[in-house]
Structure formats: C-alpha cells, structure tokens
C-alpha cells in the first residue's frame, strides 16, 4: 500500500522588484515540483503558516534572510531596537504557528562572511544572526548545509567513541 504524497506548501518571501530578482523568482518557480502549492508572502510568515497548515503536511519557508531584508526595508526609518523587536516577535509567532504542523525554515548564515564595511550591512548581519538563533532555539531539528552536504546541529548526536 502506498501512502499519499506529502502536501507541501512553499512560502516564497522574495519580491520581484527588479529584472534580476524576477529572473531568480521565475527560475525558483520552475524548479519546484508541480504538486507543491506556493504562497508568495514577503512579510507575514506566521499568518501564512496559519492559513496553510490545515491543508499542508509540510510548509517550507524560503527564506528568512530575504524576509528579514523585507522587514528591514519596511522599517528602515525606525530604530534598530524596534526592528529587532519586530523580527523576534515574528519568529516567536512562527514558532507558535509551527506547533500545529511541520515547518521547515531556510535561512542564510551571513555571519560567516566578512564584516560589512557599512553600518546598514553590519546591522543586518547582526539581526540575521539573532533571527537564526531564535529560530534554531525553537526548532526541533537544525541543519547547516555546506557545499550541499547537510550537517546536523540540533539535536546533537552522541559521539560514537566518547573519551
């Protein structure tokens, strides 16, 4: 007996604001399996999860980095502390919404690169690190993918030959 295919909802956070980004979005659309439902939601991720969860086995959010960029742009005239509070509140709402379904969050580790040479870049890098930490703390499983190879971060696996 075969089990039915997973009902996957893909939540895309990118905005097609220029030709290059539009081309990226079109490539991503073409790469997705035909059976996946797509929701294009640049900001309200927790609300998208709540809307999609009754009809989904898995919700894939791609990605928190682009979402944070959208948030920072919308709140660009606000204080850094206000942007940070808004980001943390949305991550907390995502964690609550994800209690009712399986949610996979994709994010980038922008802190592994060089330190940006400007205050806006450094603030974004700091915000992204905080967002990733908050999301990872709430997650049951965390993987870091390097060169296409997933490395389990959480839960930790015990060493086979512990000293």
N, C-alpha and C positions, 0 to 999 in steps of 0.2 A: 504494500500500500504506500503510495507516495503522499507526502504532505503537501499542502498547497504552498505556492510560492509566497515568500515574505512580502507583505505590503509595505513598501518603502516610500517615505515622503522625504524629498530632498528640499531643504530650505536654503535658497541661494541669497546671499547678502550683498552681492555686487550690484552697483548701479551703472547703467550704460551711459556714462556722461561724456565719453569721447569715443572716437572711432576705434582706437586701440582696445579700450575696455569692451566695447561692443563686440569686437572680433574674439576676444577671450571668452566672453559670455556665450557666444554662438558655438565656439569650439567645445566648451564645457557641456552645453545642451546636447550637442551631437555625440559626446562621449557617454552620456548617461543611458542606462538600459531603458528601453521603451516602456516597460511596465511601471517605472517609478513615476510618482506624482511629484510635480515641482511647485513649490510656493516661493515666489520672489518676495522676500521681506528684508529690507535693508536695516531695520531698527528694532522692531517689536518681536524679538525672538521668543520670549516666554509666551506671548499671546499666540504666536504661530504654532508653538508646540501644543498649547491647549486646544486650538482649533483642529489640529491634525491628528492628535492622539486617539480619538475614537475610531479612526479608520486606518491606523498605521500599526505595524508591528515594530518598525524601526523608523526613527526620524534622524536624518543626517543633516547637521548644520554645517555649512561651508561658506564662510569661515568666521571665527571670532575676530580675527585680525582685521578683515575688511569691515565687519560690523563695528568694531571699535573705531576704525577710521571714520566711518559714517557718523558715529556718535560724537567724536571729537570735532568733526566739521560742523555738525548742527549746533554744538555748544561752544564753538570757538571763541565767543565773546564772554564766556563765563570763566570763573576762577578755576584753577586746576583742582582744587578740593571738591568743587561741585561736579566736575567731570568725573573724577574718581568715584564719588558717591553714587552718581547715576550709573556708572559702569558696574560697580559692586552690587547695587540694588538689582540690576537686570540679571546678573549672574545668579544671585540668590533666587530670583523668581524662576529662572531657567531650572535651577536645581529642584525647586518645589514642583514645577510643572512636570519634570522628568521622573518624578516618583510614580507616575501613573503609566509610563511607557518607557521603552528603551530609546535613549537619545545618545547619539554619537556627535561629539563636538570636534571639529577640526580647527586647529589654531597653529600659528607660526611662533617659533621661538626667536623673536627678533633680538633678544638679548645676547645671543651667541655671536653676533657680528661685531663690527666696530662701533665705538661710541659715536653717535651722530655729532656733527660739528655745529649744531644749532639747537637753541632751546626747545623749539617745537618738536624736533626729532627726538631729543633726549626725553622730553615729557611723554611722547607717545611710547617710546621704548619702555619707560617705567610703568606706564599704565598697562601696557600689554603684559608685562611680567606679573603685575598684580592680578590682572584678569585671569591669566593662565594658572596662577597659584590658587586663586579662589575656585576656579572650575575644577582643578585637579583635587583639591581638598574635598569637594562634594562628590566627585566621581568614584564609582566602584573600581573602575579599571582605567589606567593611564598608560599610553604607549608613546614613545618617542620614535619617530621614523627617520632614519638616516640612510640616505642612498637607497631608498625603497625597502629597507630592512626594518621591521618593527622591533623595538626593544621594550620589554615590559618594565615599567617604572612602578606601577601600583596594581595589584598588591605585589609586594616583594616576594620573590621565590627564595626559599631557604637554600643556602649553599649545599651542594652535594657532599663536599669534603670540608666541613667546618673545622677550624683548628681547635 
